Amino acid sequence: MESGPDVRVEGLTRYIFSAPSWPRSLAILIVLGLAIDAATYRAGNELFLVGTLGFTIPALVAFLLTVPLVRVSGKQITYNRSALLALACTVITVILSLSPVLVFGLELFPTLYAGALGLIFGLRLLVLVAVADYRISRMVLPAFVQSAVGIAVGAWFFTPGFAPYALLLQGVFGLGFVSLIWLIERPLKRAFQISGLNFLNTFIAHLTDGSKKMEDFFREIGEEVYVPQVSLFFSRDPGEDVLFTVPNVHPGPMGDVGGGNLPWILHDSFPEETLVAHGCATHDFNLVSESEITKIGRAVEASRQGLTFSGTASRPVRVASGSVAILCQRFGDALLMVSTRSPERTEDLDYSIGLAIMAEGRCAFSEVAFVDAHNCMTSVGSPVLPATRIATEYIAAAREGVRVARDLPVEPLAVGVSHVRVPFTREQGFGSLGVQVLATEVGGKRAAYVLIDGNNMAQGVRERLREVVLDYVDEAEIMTTDTHTVNTISGKNPVGYVVPVGEIIPYVEQAVREAVADLSGARVGAATASCEGIVVFGSQRVSQLASTVNAMLAFIAPISFMILVLAFLLSVFAYLVLQ
C-alpha cells in the first residue's frame, strides 16, 4: 500500500514528545555540576567550582527567568520545557567546552566556553521561536539569559578579554540562527503565505491548552466548496423523531480544531435524535473552523421545508462487487446505501466518487444517501481516489445496489432509535456520542444501523460486533462517524485498538436492544441540502502542506550544519584577530 499525504503528516509526529517534569531536569543539572566540581577538585586546578558556577548556575537562572520573560510577549512556555531546554543547553556546553580540554589542555577552555555560550544562545533562540513565539525580536532576551549569566561567570573566572570575545560570538551565532530561521520560514511563506513557526506555536498551544488559533491558519489556506448533504427525516407518533444525515465534508483535522467534532455538534443542532454518518470526503475537505459546521446545520434545517413523507420502505438488501459490500434500503423514493470493504481496509473515499454514485442513483431515486461505513483500519493509508481499482468496485457495487433496490416492493415502515453513552475516553478511541442505533422493520425483516462515534475500527472489530447485533435483527452494518476528536497527534486510534472488543460489545448490545424495543410506525422524508460556501482546506492542500514540510525537514540538517561550520570559522577568525 502506498503512503498518502495523511501518512506523511502523521509521520511528523515522531518529532513531538513531552518534556520531563522540571524537578527531574533540575536534579540532573545539579548532579552534573557537582560531578564536574569533584573532577576539577581532584585535578587540583584553577577551574574548581566551574561546574556549579559556569554550568549549573546559568542554567538555573535561565530556568527561572525564561517563563516570565516569554509571558511578557503574551505567550506561554511551561516550566517543564524551560528546565529541559536549560538542561540540554548545559549538556551541549559541557561537551563542547570540556571534551577538547582533555586532549589539548586547559588553555583552550575559555575560548571553547565562549563558543559554546554563543551556540546555546542560537539554539535557545531557535527553540523559543518554535515553541513559544515566532517573533524573533521578542525571544532574544529569554534566549540570551543562560549565555548572559555564563559570560558574567567567565569574566570573573578568566581574563578581561573574555567578555568582549564572548559577546562577539553571541552576535555571530545569533545571526547564523536568525538566517536558519528565515530559511525554515521561507517555503511555507512562499507556498501558503503563512509563518511555519507561528503555525508550530499554535499547534503546541493546541496540545498544551486546547487553543483553537490553528483555525486562523486553516482559513488562510482554505477555499470555498459547495457540497450536497442528504438527510432522512423520520417522523413518529408516538416516539421520538429521528434524523439520519450524511455530510460530504471531513470531520478533521484533529481534536476540536476545525471540523474535528462535526458529528457531536451537528447532533446537538437538531431537536430530534440525530445520527451523523460518514460521507465521501478526504482530509482536503476538513473544515477550517468549527463555525463552518453552523452553515451545514442551517442548510440541513432549510432542506426539511416542504418535505413529502412516505410511510413505506423496502426490506434491506446487501449487494457486492469485488471487495466492496453495500447494505441498501429504500425509504419512500429515497435510497440509503452503507458501504464497507471490511475485513479489508475501509478508509476515506474521495468526494468525486461519492458524487458519481449519488448522481447515478438519482436516475432511479429522488435522493441517494451514500455512507462510507469507515469500519476497518489495517493501517493509516491513503484515501480511495477516482479511477483506481477500489473506486471502480465501489461504483460497480453502488450501480448494482441501485438496480436491485429499484425493483424492491415497499411495505409499511417501523423505526426505532437508541443512544447509549459509553465510559470510554477520547484517548481510548471514543468520541462524545458513544453508540447510536437506528433500527428499521419492514415486512417482518429488521435491520440495525449501528453508529459509533470514533475514527474507524481495528481490523476484525466490525465482524465481532455485527455478529452480536445479528442475534437481534436480520441485517446490520457497523459504522463510525470518523470523528477526529480522538486524534490529537496520531491518526491511528480506531475503535477496538485500545479498548478490547469484548468491553465494547455490552454497550452495542444494549443500544440494539433498546432500538428494537423502540420500534414504532414511522413516516420518512428525504432531502438534499445544498451546503454553500463551506470553507475547507481545499483540493490537494493537505498533500502540498505535507510535501512542503517534509522538504523543509530534509534540508534543515545540511543547512544547519553549514551555518554552524561558518559560525565556528568566524569564531576562530575573531579569536585570531583579538589575540
Buried (B, 14 or more C-beta within 10 A) or exposed (E): EEEBBBBBBBBEEEEEEEBBEBEBBBEBBBEBBEEBBEBBEEEEEEBBBBBBBBBBBBBBBBBBBBBEBBEEBEBBBBBBBBBBBBBBBBBBBBEBBBEBBEEEEEEBBBBBBBBBBBBBBBBBBBBBBBBBBBBBEBBBBBBBBBBBBBBBBBBEBBEEEBBBBBBBBBEBBBBBBBBBBEBBBEBBEEBBEBBBBBBBBBBBBBBEEEBBBBBBBBBEBBEEBEBBBBBBBBBBEEBBBBBBBBBBBBBBBBBBBBBBBBBBBBBEBBEBBBBBBBBBBBBBBBBBBBEBBEBBBEBBBEBBEEBEEBBBBBBBBBBBBBBBBBBBBBBBBBBBBBBBBBBBBBBBBBBEBBBBBBEBBBEBBBBBBBBBBBBBBBEBBBBBBBEBEBBBBBBBBBBBBBEBBBEBEBBEBBBBBBBBEBEBEBEBBBBBBBBBBBBBBBEEBBBBBBBBBBBBBBBBBBBBBBEBBEEBBEBBBBBBBBBBBBBBBEBBBBBBBBBEBEBBBEBBBBBBBBBBEBBBBBBBBBBBBEBEEBBBBBBEBBBBBBBBBBEBEEEEEEBBEEBBEBBBEBBEEBBEEEE
